[in-house]
C-alpha cells in the first residue's frame, strides 16, 4: 500500500461521531495507509475517542475550540488547509458540512475538488456522478493533493478495531473570525434512525395525497425500525419537510431495504435510492417508473396495502 | 448596494442526457440549453432585493462561449441591469471559474454575490465556496431565506437534519437552494428591453487569470441499470418474499 497520507474530516455534532465517518475511513484506506481523522468542534473529546477506535486509523487530530463549535467554513477551512499541507488526499463526507467546507479548502490549496466520489480506481482516478446520477464520469486529478467529498453510501463502513486505539493529538491552531456568526439551528427531532444511515427506509410520494395521510407510513416504519423519507414531489406539496427528501436534490441513500409508497419514480428520485439493496414499490399505477427498478412491485391501493403490510410484520 | 449574480448555461433540466458513442463525454450537439435552475433562483432573489429597494444595481456574469450571452440576456429580461461575459471554454473547471469570478468581483466591488448552489450538469457544488475562499469573503451556502440589514446578511441554510441560520458580514457569497424563491417568467416587453442592455466582454487574459487544467476526464458511462424484479399479487406474498427470498426482514 502506498504511504500516502490521507486527512479525513470527521462527521460529527460535537457529541457523537456520525457513521458516515466509518465509510470515509474505508474510502481513505483505498488511497493510502496513513490515515488522520480531524475532529474539529467544541467539547468533542468523546467524538475523538470514538474516532480513535476505528480500525485502520493512524491518529486522531482533535481541534477542540470555541471557534469550531458550529464547524463554520470560515473557521474550519484555514485549519484544514494548514493540516493538509503534507497530505496526499483530503476527504470529507458529501454532507452539507463537507460540501460547504471542502471547496473552500481546495481553492485555498489551489487544487480542484472532486464532488461525491462513488469509487476509487487508483490514487488519482475517481468515479463520480454527473447530470443527477444519469452519467458516471471517471476523472483523473492532476493535482498533488486530491481533495474530494465522498458519497458515503457507496463505501462500506470500516470496522471498529478489535483492540487498542489510535493516538489522539491535540491541535492548537485556532483563529477567531467574525465574518460569519452562528445564529440558530433547528433540528427536526425524530426518534427514528437517521435517513442517511438507516438499514430500512420507508418513503412516501405524492400518492399519499396530504400531510395527514403521510402519517400512514408511521406504523410501518415503527415495525421495521425504519427511517422515513419522501420524494421531491411530496416535499414540494408540503406533506413533509425538505430534510426527508430522498433524491438528487436531497439525500442519497442505500439501505438494505427501501420501500417506496405512492412514488412514481422520477429520475431525480431514482438517483437518490437506486443503490438500495432491495427495493419494494407500492403504487396503484402499474406503469409507474418506480416498478422498473423495484425488486418487488405491488400494484395496489396504498391506503389498504400499507396498513395491511404493517399489520403482517 | 450592487449585487453580482453568476449564471451558468447548462443542458435544459427536462432534456434526457446522452453520452457520446466513444464515451469521451456527454453529447450536447443540438441539445436544448437553458439557464441552470439554481442560477435562475439567484437571479430572482437579486431582482426581489432590488424591488425591495435594498439592491440598486444587478450585474449578471457568465463564463463560457459566446452562447452564454443568451443566458445573460435571459437574466437581464428578468431584471438584471447589465451583463458581463467572460469568454472561455464551456466546460471550464470550478476552480478556474472561481478565479475568473474573483477578478470580476475585484473589478465590480459588489456588496453581495449570489450564485446557484450547484449546476445540474457537473453537479459540483463548488464555485460559490471557492470564490469565497479566493475573495476571502464569508459564505452562506444552500440558502432558503435571505435578509439584509445593517451591513450583514441573515441567511437560513438547508442543512442535513434541519436548518441553520447564520449572520454574515457583507460583502458575502450566498448560494441558493431550491426553496429560496420561485423564479418568475420573463415578459415579452422585458425580453425586448433586455436586448438593449449593455454586456461587457472580457477574456481571461484581460482579467489577469491563467486558466489551468487540474482534472482530466477519462471517460463517461451510463450508470449500471437496475433490473426490474417481479410483481407480487398481494401483501402476503410481498411479506413472504421479503422474509424468505430477500431475507431483509425477520
Interface residues (C-beta under 8 A of the other chain):
Chain A: X70 X72 X73 X74 X77 X95 X96 X97 X99 X100 X101 X102 X103 X104 X105 X106 X107 X108 X110 X111 X112 X113 X114 X115 X116 X125 X129 X130 X131 X132 X133 X134 X135 X136 X137 X138 X139 X140 X141 X142 X143 X178 X179 X180 X181 X182 X183 X184 X185 X186 X187 X188 X194 X196 X200 X224 X242 X243 X248 X249 X251 X256 X257 X274 X277 X278 X279 X280 X286 X291 X292 X293 X294 X295 X296 X297 X298 X299 X300 X305 X308 X309 X312 X313
Chain B: X11 X16 X17 X19 X26 X93 X94 X95 X98 X120 X121 X122 X123 X124 X125 X126 X127 X128 X129 X130 X131 X132 X133 X134 X137 X138 X139 X140 X141 X142 X144 X154 X157 X158 X159 X160 X161 X162 X163 X164 X165 X166 X167 X168 X169 X172 X178 X179 X213 X214 X215 X216 X217 X218 X219 X220 X221 X222 X223 X226 X228 X229 X230 X231 X232 X234 X235 X236 X238 X239 X241 X242 X246 X248 X249
